[in-house]
Amino acid sequence: MVEAVLVDIDGTLIDSNALHTLAWHRAFRRLGLEVETARIHHLIGMGTDKLAPEILGEDATEQIELADTYHGEEYSDKGLIDHAEPLPGATDLLQALKERKVKVSLATSGKEEEVSRYLQYLGGEEYLDAIVNMSEVSGTKPEPDIFRRALEKLGNPSSAVVIGDTTYDIEAAQKLGVPCVCVLTGGLERERLLQAGAKAVYENAYELMSNLDSVLGTDGKKD
């Protein structure tokens, strides 16, 4: 039986990936660049510290810093984050995990201030045992640091599974030898997620919940 579950936030619990895509698109435009929206969308899920260098090149230090600043302004200061909302079944999923007595950590490459807002949308920390955001690690997804830190906070359980929505969740989990199941609510194609190594892909949190005992290796008892 799985002892711990590490859950991504953006695109998995909160409907925010398209908003982040728009924020980055506007940030690059402010730098005088027109970057294809689809290209940005497929990079959502990696840390914000990695996305700008992926577009601009590692040596574009000043532009990278400006892009990150502009993204924050577009997403948080100008209110795109106000349009984020919990995905259908998000809180129910967290509750179902807690009922099955598994330890649960949110594990995200998002910024601390964004995570705080998301927790308000999700109703607080009632169903969580730990929270990890990008400020706590030196390497964000697809590096495994965030998931590693989450496992440490949960007491290094003997078995775990990641729930995410991007190839970066899958890659980070694989580096720790942890399986990753995905939902399609982040906007990536099912085939892309399966090819990246997802153990299973579900339409949304509700479909995942209907298969939760299979994912966790439990018998359906909630105790």
Secondary structure, 3 states (H helix, E strand, C coil): CCCEEEECCECCCECCHHHHHHHHHHHHHHCCCCCCHHHHHCCCCCCHHHHHHHHHCCCCHHHHHHHHHHHHHHHHHCCHHHHCCECCCHHHHHHHHHHCCCEEEEECCCCHHHHHHHHHHHCCCCCCCEEECHHHCCCCCCCCHHHHHHHHHCCCCCCEEEEECCHHHHHHHHCCCCCEEEEHHHCCCHHHHHHHCCCEEECCHHHHHHCHHHHHCCCCCCC
